[in-house]
């Protein structure tokens, strides 16, 4: 139902502006954690600073410039050294704000007794390592390259889990919505409860590039050979989900390749028109398999469901009532969590030394970039540093894998928009 997903998207946008603290949502993948950790402090722009210099204190707990610069470096995507002093100061202040919020919530978690045990931290780290699909050597190398020590890793995971438990504790008092509220919500948003013409598909994705996501193929030739091997396995009757878990080079493998329900418009943004036509054609039976290319990746697609026309759904349609219950419950949880954080921030004693330094020395912030520097990738104003900007776990935004029945979820990171125009056919041997 495309419209209800738009409502969710708008809700998530508001939520992200309200709620900016650590939760286990940031632990979706171990690779994402590495990226968020960044590397060692970089102090060659925006004024001379020391990694041990105090950027801020939260109830006496110090946040160092090293922590700030580690997160800024990640957001700048390798362009930190090319930022002007003005740009770097702005990025540092943004990151520091999120780190302060993170620390406030962790201190609350300590008071509420929701800090995980060392065994729980170890178990979470091991789980994320397994889900990353990377070898122990690959993980060790990435940690070394990013300047992430075992202590930094464990501390970040501990804070994420602690705040996850805190959010669960404070939102656990929320009762499920009453039937009258569910019906009122549905009746007031009937236009949103429409199942659009489209398909539900699963995919096995082979990536010729070495993206570091546990890829088994690193060039075009090996990718084509691998894709053909996968097709042969499926032709012998092997289970698609099992083959996806073993062979797909994409995070969707953890859901057996499930990409969810895609409207026809979603498909047109993700795949060549020949692929869209094949998936929507009655000639392709449910359970049928086709292959395609999108953004250089090879897709082996299985048709799981098809709707040939738009149709309204009712509260009695499969999954709809539960979807409304989750929507209403999550909205309450998000508001409660945001309110809890606002009170916690108000009660905390915060000293922002970095902000004070900017106020006292405004004329030192040159907007000129270093000679030869190109425009850097700006820090995402809506994305916090490691573990700082995620939504409360078990909410709509955080629970990325809990898709309601027939939800129109686009294949995140699986099939980018404006794909290469390639026909839907078996991967050609090259």
C-alpha positions in Angstrom: 0.0 0.0 0.0 2.0 2.9 -1.3 0.1 5.7 0.4 0.4 4.3 3.9 4.1 3.9 3.3 4.3 7.6 2.5 2.6 8.3 5.8 5.2 6.2 7.5 7.9 8.1 5.7 6.6 11.4 6.8 6.3 10.1 10.4 9.9 8.8 10.3 11.1 12.2 9.1 9.4 14.0 12.1 10.7 11.3 14.4 14.3 11.7 13.2 14.1 15.4 14.0 12.8 14.7 17.5 14.8 11.6 18.5 18.5 11.6 18.2 20.1 9.1 20.4 21.7 5.7 20.5 19.7 2.5 19.9 20.4 -0.9 18.6 19.0 0.2 15.3 22.5 1.3 14.4 23.6 -2.3 14.7 21.7 -3.5 11.7 25.0 -4.5 10.0 28.5 -4.7 11.3 29.9 -3.0 8.2 27.7 0.0 8.9 29.1 0.2 12.4 32.6 0.2 11.0 31.7 3.1 8.7 30.2 5.0 11.6 33.2 4.6 13.8 35.4 6.3 11.4 39.2 6.6 12.0 41.5 8.5 14.3 41.2 12.2 15.0 42.2 14.5 12.2 43.2 18.0 13.3 44.5 19.7 10.2 41.5 21.9 9.4 39.2 24.2 11.2 41.8 25.3 13.7 44.4 23.4 15.7 43.0 21.0 18.1 44.3 18.1 20.2 42.6 14.7 20.2 42.5 14.8 24.0 41.0 18.3 24.1 37.6 18.5 25.8 34.9 19.2 23.3 32.1 19.1 25.8 31.1 17.6 29.2 27.9 15.9 30.2 27.4 15.8 33.9 31.2 15.9 34.2 31.7 13.1 31.6 34.2 14.3 28.9 33.6 14.1 25.2 37.0 14.5 23.4 37.8 16.1 20.1 39.1 12.7 19.0 35.5 11.3 19.3 34.1 14.3 17.4 36.6 14.1 14.6 36.3 10.4 14.3 32.6 10.8 13.5 33.1 13.9 11.3 35.7 11.9 9.2 33.1 9.2 8.6 30.4 11.7 7.5 32.8 13.6 5.2 33.6 10.4 3.4 37.3 10.9 3.1 37.0 14.6 2.2 37.6 16.0 5.7 41.1 17.4 4.9 39.5 19.4 2.0 36.9 21.1 4.1 37.3 24.8 4.9 37.6 25.8 8.6 34.0 27.1 8.4 32.7 23.8 7.0 34.7 21.8 9.5 33.5 23.8 12.5 29.9 23.4 11.4 30.3 19.6 11.0 32.0 19.3 14.4 29.2 21.2 16.1 26.6 19.0 14.5 28.4 15.8 15.4 29.1 17.0 19.0 25.4 17.8 19.5 24.5 14.2 18.7 27.3 12.8 20.9 26.0 14.9 23.8 22.5 13.5 23.3 24.0 10.0 23.1 25.9 10.5 26.3 22.9 11.9 28.1 20.8 8.9 27.2 23.5 6.4 28.2 23.8 8.0 31.6 20.0 7.7 32.0 20.4 4.0 31.0 23.0 3.5 33.7 20.6 5.0 36.3 17.7 2.9 35.1 19.8 -0.3 35.2 19.6 -1.1 31.5 23.3 -1.4 30.7 24.0 -4.8 29.1 26.4 -7.3 30.6 29.8 -8.0 29.0 28.4 -11.3 27.8 25.5 -9.5 26.0 27.9 -7.1 24.3 30.1 -10.0 23.1 27.1 -11.9 21.8 25.9 -8.8 19.9 29.3 -8.2 18.4 29.6 -11.8 17.3 26.1 -11.7 15.8 27.0 -8.7 13.7 30.3 -10.2 12.6 28.4 -13.2 11.4 25.8 -11.2 9.6 28.5 -9.1 7.9 29.5 -12.1 5.8 33.2 -11.1 6.2 36.1 -13.2 7.3 37.8 -12.6 10.6 40.8 -11.3 8.7 38.7 -8.8 6.7 37.1 -7.5 9.9 40.4 -7.1 11.6 41.8 -5.2 8.7 38.8 -2.9 8.5 39.1 -2.1 12.2 42.8 -1.4 11.8 42.2 0.8 8.8 39.5 2.7 10.5 41.4 3.1 13.7 38.8 1.2 15.7 40.1 -0.7 18.7 38.4 -3.5 20.4 37.7 -1.1 23.3 36.0 1.5 21.0 33.9 -1.3 19.4 32.7 -2.7 22.7 32.0 0.8 24.1 29.8 1.7 21.1 27.9 -1.6 21.2 27.4 -1.3 24.9 25.9 2.2 24.6 23.7 1.1 21.7 22.3 -1.9 23.6 21.9 0.1 26.8 19.8 2.7 25.1 17.8 0.1 23.3 16.9 -1.5 26.6 16.1 2.0 28.1 13.7 2.8 25.2 12.0 -0.6 25.6 11.6 0.0 29.3 10.1 3.5 29.1 7.8 2.6 26.2 6.8 -0.8 27.7 4.0 0.9 29.6 2.1 1.8 26.4 -1.0 -0.2 25.9 -2.2 -1.5 22.5 -4.7 0.8 20.7 -8.4 0.0 21.3 -10.6 -1.3 18.5 -12.4 2.0 18.2 -9.1 3.9 17.7 -8.1 1.3 15.0 -11.3 1.7 13.1 -11.2 5.5 13.4 -7.7 5.6 12.0 -8.7 3.3 9.1 -11.8 5.3 8.3 -9.9 8.6 8.4 -7.2 7.3 6.0 -9.0 5.0 3.6 -7.2 6.5 0.6 -4.0 5.2 2.1 -5.2 1.6 2.2 -4.9 0.7 -1.4 -2.8 -2.2 -2.7 -1.2 -0.8 -5.9 -0.7 -2.8 -9.1 2.7 -4.5 -8.7 4.6 -7.6 -7.6 6.2 -9.2 -4.6 9.6 -10.5 -5.5 12.7 -12.1 -4.0 16.2 -11.7 -5.5 19.6 -13.2 -5.6 22.0 -10.4 -6.3 25.5 -10.9 -7.7 27.8 -7.9 -7.7 30.8 -7.8 -10.0 32.4 -5.0 -8.0 34.3 -5.7 -4.7 32.0 -3.8 -2.4 33.2 -5.4 0.7 29.9 -6.9 1.6 31.2 -10.5 1.8 31.3 -10.6 -2.0 32.3 -13.9 -3.6 32.8 -12.2 -7.0 35.0 -9.3 -7.7 34.8 -8.9 -11.5 32.5 -9.3 -14.4 33.7 -12.7 -15.5 33.4 -14.3 -12.0 30.0 -12.6 -11.5 28.6 -14.0 -14.7 29.9 -17.5 -13.9 28.4 -17.3 -10.4 25.0 -16.1 -11.7 24.9 -19.0 -14.2 25.7 -21.5 -11.4 22.9 -20.1 -9.3 20.4 -20.3 -12.1 21.4 -24.0 -12.7 20.8 -24.7 -8.9 17.4 -23.2 -9.1 16.5 -25.1 -12.2 17.2 -28.3 -10.3 14.6 -27.4 -7.8 16.7 -26.1 -5.0 14.9 -23.8 -2.5 15.3 -20.1 -3.6 15.6 -18.7 -0.1 18.3 -21.2 0.8 20.2 -20.5 -2.3 19.9 -16.7 -1.7 21.3 -17.0 1.8 24.3 -18.9 0.5 25.0 -17.0 -2.7 23.5 -13.5 -2.7 25.9 -10.6 -2.3 23.5 -8.3 -0.7 22.0 -7.7 2.8 18.6 -9.1 1.5 20.2 -12.6 1.8 19.4 -12.5 5.5 15.7 -12.5 4.6 16.1 -15.2 2.0 16.3 -12.6 -0.8 12.9 -11.1 0.0 12.6 -7.6 -1.5 9.0 -7.1 -0.4 6.1 -5.8 -2.5 7.0 -3.4 -5.3 4.5 -1.3 -7.1 4.8 -1.0 -10.9 6.2 2.5 -10.4 8.8 1.1 -8.0 9.8 -1.5 -10.6 10.2 1.2 -13.3 12.6 3.1 -11.1 14.6 0.0 -10.2 14.8 -2.2 -13.4 14.9 -2.0 -17.2 11.5 -1.8 -18.9 11.9 -5.3 -20.3 12.2 -6.7 -16.7 9.2 -4.7 -15.6 7.1 -6.0 -18.5 8.2 -9.6 -17.8 7.2 -9.4 -14.1 3.9 -7.8 -14.9 3.0 -10.2 -17.7 0.5 -13.0 -17.1 2.8 -15.2 -19.1 5.2 -15.3 -16.1 3.6 -17.6 -13.6 3.9 -17.2 -9.8 7.2 -18.9 -8.8 8.8 -18.1 -12.2 12.3 -16.9 -12.3 13.9 -14.3 -14.6 17.3 -12.5 -14.7 18.1 -8.8 -15.1 20.8 -6.2 -14.7 20.6 -3.0 -12.7 23.5 -0.6 -12.0 25.9 -3.3 -13.1 24.6 -5.9 -10.7 23.1 -9.2 -11.8 19.6 -9.9 -10.4 18.0 -13.3 -10.3 14.3 -12.6 -9.5 11.6 -14.9 -8.3 8.0 -13.8 -8.7 6.1 -14.5 -5.5 2.9 -12.5 -6.0 1.3 -10.2 -8.6 -1.6 -7.8 -8.4 -2.9 -6.7 -11.8 -4.9 -3.7 -10.6 -5.2 -1.3 -7.8 -7.6 -2.5 -5.1 -8.8 -1.2 -1.8 -8.1 -3.3 1.3 -10.1 -3.4 4.5 -9.3 -3.9 8.1 -10.1 -7.6 7.6 -7.6 -8.0 4.8 -4.5 -10.0 5.7 -2.1 -8.0 7.8 -4.0 -4.7 7.6 -5.3 -4.6 11.2 -1.9 -5.5 12.6 -0.3 -2.8 10.4 -2.6 -0.2 11.9 -1.9 -1.5 15.4 1.8 -1.2 14.9 1.5 2.2 13.3 -0.5 3.7 16.2 1.7 1.9 18.8 4.9 3.1 17.2 3.7 6.7 17.0 3.1 6.6 20.7 6.4 5.1 21.5 8.2 7.6 19.3 6.5 10.5 21.1 7.1 9.1 24.5 10.8 8.4 23.8 11.3 11.9 22.3 9.6 13.5 25.4 11.8 11.4 27.7 14.9 12.5 25.9 13.8 16.2 26.0 13.5 16.0 29.8 16.8 14.2 30.2 18.6 16.8 28.1 16.9 19.6 30.2 18.1 18.0 33.4 21.7 17.3 32.3 24.5 19.7 33.0 26.1 20.3 29.7 29.2 22.3 28.9 29.8 22.8 25.1 33.3 24.0 24.9 33.5 23.7 21.2 30.5 26.0 20.7 31.9 28.5 23.1 35.2 28.5 21.2 33.3 29.3 18.0 31.4 32.2 19.6 34.6 33.6 21.1 36.6 33.4 17.8 34.1 33.9 14.9 36.6 35.6 12.7 39.0 32.6 12.6 36.5 30.6 10.6 37.5 31.1 7.0 35.3 29.8 4.3 38.2 29.1 2.0 39.1 25.5 1.3 42.7 24.3 1.1 44.4 24.9 -2.3 43.4 22.3 -4.9 40.5 21.0 -2.8 37.3 20.1 -4.6 33.8 20.4 -3.0 33.7 17.8 -0.3 30.8 15.6 0.4 28.9 17.6 3.1 28.1 15.9 6.4 24.5 14.8 6.3 22.6 17.2 8.5 20.0 14.5 9.3 22.5 11.8 10.1 24.2 11.6 13.4 27.6 10.0 14.1 28.1 6.5 15.3 25.0 5.3 17.3 23.8 8.9 17.8 20.8 9.5 15.5 18.9 6.3 15.3 15.2 5.9 16.1 14.0 3.8 19.1 14.2 0.1 18.5 11.0 -1.7 17.6 9.6 1.5 16.0 8.7 1.9 12.4 12.0 3.5 11.4 14.2 1.1 13.4 12.5 -2.2 12.5 13.6 -2.3 8.9 12.9 -6.0 8.5 9.4 -6.0 9.9 7.4 -5.3 6.8 3.6 -5.3 7.0 1.7 -7.5 4.6 1.9 -6.1 1.1 3.8 -3.1 2.1 5.3 -1.2 -0.9 8.9 -1.4 0.2 11.5 -0.4 -2.4 14.5 -2.7 -2.7 16.8 -0.6 -0.5 20.3 -0.6 -1.8 19.4 -3.6 -4.0 18.1 -1.9 -7.1 19.0 1.7 -7.4 16.9 4.1 -9.5 17.9 4.7 -13.1 19.4 1.3 -13.8 21.2 0.4 -16.9 18.8 -0.5 -19.7 19.5 -4.2 -20.1 17.1 -6.9 -21.3 15.6 -9.5 -18.9 17.5 -12.6 -19.8 19.9 -15.1 -18.4 23.3 -13.6 -17.7 25.3 -14.0 -20.8 28.6 -15.8 -20.6 31.5 -13.5 -21.3 
